[in-house]
Amino acid sequence: MGKKLILSVFIIFLSLLFSSCFDAREVGDYAYVSMMGIDEGVTDKLRLTFHIPEFKISGSGTDSGGGDGGDEEEITEKEVITLETSSLLTGVAILNSSIPKLLNFMHMKAIIVSEKIAQSGKAGEIVAGLMRYRQIRGITSVIICKGTAQEFIRAIKPFQGGLITENIEELAMRSENTGFIPDFTFRDMYNRIKSPTTQFLCNYGAVNDGKNLKEDGSGFDGYKIPGDYLAGDTPVKGGPKIELFGSAIFDGDKMVGTLTGFETQMVRIIHGTLKRAAFTIQDPLSPDKIIPIEVKEFEKPKIKIDLSEYKPKIHVEIKLEGDITSIPSRIHYEDLKMNQVLEQVFEKFIESGIKRTFLKAQELKVDIFDFGRTAIRQFWTIPQWEEYNWVERFPVSEFDAKVTFTIRRTGKIIDSEPIISSEGKE
Amino acid sequence: MLKEGKFGYKEATSLIVITISSKAFFTSPSSVTKLVGTAGWYMTLISAAVAALMFLFLYLVLKRFSGKNIMEINDIVLGRFAGSLLSFVFCAFLLIIASINMREFTEILKVFVLPESPPSYIMAIFLLSVVSLAFAGLETLARYAKLLIYLLGAGFIIVVLLSIPNFRMHRLFPILGRGIDKTIINGILRCSFYGDAALLGIIAVSLQGAKEIKKIGLYGIFISGLITSLSLFSFGMVFPYSTAHELASPMYAMAANVHLGGFLQHLEPIFVFLWNFTSFIEVAALFYGALMIYCHIFRITDKRPVILPMGTLLFCLNLIPKGIHDVFSGYVQTIRTWGWILYFLPSIFVLIIAVIRKKKGASESG
């Protein structure tokens, strides 16, 4: 009896010990940072901007991100906090002393780094610091922004009542169906800036104030490659103020250039990560008209690299397929022979796009196409590979791309009849 | 001598597999990557093969003295004093390994999960569980290991399967890593990774004879080799060799990297579960091994008075390392590289002496 009593008391005592861990905190004890911006400081080393969405009850669920239609500026003032500090940890400590909750980065969706910091080569220093930080996750998106990260974060507003965190995640995930931005994460950034095999391409973002949408002018002045611009330059007005478009090229931890949305698509075609994308080419028989084509990858790209000479010879074979979505010229491209004409034009279009992007990468001495991944397979040991020095060889490499494109379908229309008017048949 | 219950080979194999494989969840994969680069996944198979070979010497000793454990055999072959001295060295070694593994667990847990908890708090709670299990006995520990191995196996497979979208084949190249010579040398030296199979010598009396011990040891090493190789293989495909060796817990980082849409992410808790239970069984097995040897040396028939003092000693040993770097690059590395000297060499030495001195036990029946 006595033993049982002692055991019972002991178990009750143990249950007190195991009721929670030492670090236990309730969800409400934390302020969850959804985005963090990093700019160069004016009075201290860094200017950090935190977006901390307010959690509030909306209907039966919990909402965040100021999606209640209230005064947006007031919400931004409440949710976006900027401070200057020497390090993230100190910044967090300062904020923790002024807000009644503990900052938590476990659910952070994006790290925004200003272009100025990225170009100064300080990104590596910052990234290495952040990677050690326990709460920051490798799957967080990284965005290099035109202007300051502070302005960028302040410009982010929830779209159509959604959550800001959701918006950012959706934007990043959408990339595989547009190809205008790369799909690398914070962990990729860390791995790639230290890699002798691959280099880093980062999402490029900017605040678009809508001024690129010209209200007057001389009108359409000929075909332009769609998507061939950077974030902040797209002719868009209305909707979200921020946009992700194109990519920032890194040589090690230093941003050395940018790729437009179109060029980023070319890189993704070679990476084999472009699931589906819309392209628009000039109509070969009616140059003032265009033909939009929805393109899909048919096979993974085949990359061959000949390393027998000093200059690596890179050969890429790409197989794409697609559907014509519109033929404004009403030329009978549905016909098998005409079909082939269009296929050849599209093949040349992609080939020239890839070559143009390759030349840009070569000029910047950065293997943004990850050809190093193929080259490394030809080496038996790491010392051999590192001695070969791919990063040094890539800029002198010779490149050749062969694109094969097959038109599968022509939309709901399989034949085009001319328009008939009082002036007769077109 | 302690009286322990008997248990089957499934229980014993589970115990050995968990005790060995748990090391793959901590800093070992990073160290292996630093040593041999991309060749880690097959280097560990070399280690397993060497460990299996070394284990066969232990089996030969146990076969020669059927029905005896290694401490009794040491006494018979080397004499009471020298035999006890050798057993005592092994006892101290097991206790040190248990303390280092426990400290490694504490440090990793503190870095990733419980940053605010004092290390002594984590250690005390952990030690409480180990001590409780030691009171329950070896049979309970073995049966508990068998019960958990299915859950732990499922957790491990889930983490690996969910990481498949992050696998990149090119990260396994150059296939020979830092060179075949380094892979073979490190593979041989790091057979200590599988040294916990030597625990079978201590618990031999609880098992069904030398043949079964051989089966348990070889299966245990084989299964642990596959698990460790698979974890190194998958980790090698998720992280490039240039940064993989920087990670404090690569398998945890691998689980944290899982991102399958908006809902299937933040899967580290599965891994924390794996961590906790495997470490708990590993440390408990080593602690119990040390306890059994100690009780044998000093002819103590009741283990209970020894458990708490030995637990206190384990706690104190835990406090010796200065910090995480001291544990990882100092103690853990030394034991992984040179541990085989104490894990395997004594049984070879005892076998040679037994042959020279023509010492032999009763032959095994059946």
Interface residues (C-beta under 8 A of the other chain):
Chain A: L17 F18 C21 F22 D23 M106 R134 R137 G138 I139 E166 E169 T185 R187 Y190 N191 K194 S195 P196 T197 T198 R373 T374 I376 R377 F379 W380 T381 I382 P383 Q384 W385
Chain B: G37 T38 V111 F112 V113 L114 P115 E116 S117 P118 Y121 I122 I125 R168 H170 F173 P174 I175 L176 G177 R178 G179 I180 F239 P240 Y241 S242 T243 A253 A256 N257 H259 G262 Q265 H266
